[in-house]
Amino acid sequence: MLFNDDDTNLHGSYLLIGQDLSDLSADELHERIQLCEDEMKRSQQELSGKGDSRAAAEALFRAI
C-alpha cells in the first residue's frame, strides 16, 4: 500500500512519498531506505517483464 492514514508509522510495507522525515529515527530511516530499494527492484522487474512482452508482440507482428 502506498499511502496509509497513520503516516507517522513507518512500520509496515508502505512509503509515503514526500513525508516529513525529520521525526523519523535513524533505524526508521534505514528501514525506509530498504523499502525504497526493494520497491525499486520490484518496479525494475515489472518493467523488464513488460519489455519482454513487447518484444514478443513485435516479433509476432513482424512474422505476419
C-alpha positions in Angstrom: 0.0 0.0 0.0 1.5 3.3 -1.0 -0.5 5.5 1.5 -1.7 5.0 5.0 -3.8 7.2 7.3 -1.1 6.8 10.0 1.7 8.5 8.1 3.9 8.7 11.2 4.3 5.0 11.4 6.9 3.6 9.1 6.4 0.0 10.3 4.5 -1.8 7.6 5.1 -2.2 3.9 4.3 1.3 2.6 6.1 4.5 1.8 4.6 8.0 1.9 6.3 10.0 -0.8 7.1 13.5 0.4 6.7 12.5 4.0 8.4 14.8 6.6 11.5 12.7 7.5 12.6 14.9 10.4 10.6 12.9 13.0 12.0 9.5 11.9 14.7 7.8 13.9 17.9 6.6 12.3 16.5 3.0 12.4 13.3 4.1 10.7 15.3 5.9 8.0 17.4 2.8 7.4 14.1 0.8 7.1 12.7 3.4 4.7 15.8 3.2 2.5 15.5 -0.6 2.4 11.8 -0.3 1.5 12.7 2.1 -1.3 15.4 -0.2 -2.6 13.1 -3.2 -2.5 10.3 -1.2 -4.3 12.8 -0.1 -7.0 13.9 -3.7 -7.6 10.2 -4.8 -7.8 9.5 -2.0 -10.3 12.5 -2.8 -12.4 11.5 -6.5 -12.6 8.0 -5.5 -13.7 9.4 -3.1 -16.3 11.7 -5.8 -17.6 8.8 -8.2 -17.9 6.8 -5.6 -19.9 9.8 -5.1 -22.2 9.9 -8.8 -22.8 6.2 -8.9 -23.6 6.5 -6.0 -26.0 9.5 -7.6 -27.8 7.5 -10.9 -28.2 4.5 -9.0 -29.6 6.7 -7.1 -32.0 8.3 -10.3 -33.2 4.9 -11.8 -33.7 3.8 -8.9 -35.9 7.0 -9.0 -37.9 6.4 -12.7 -38.6 3.0 -12.0 -40.1 
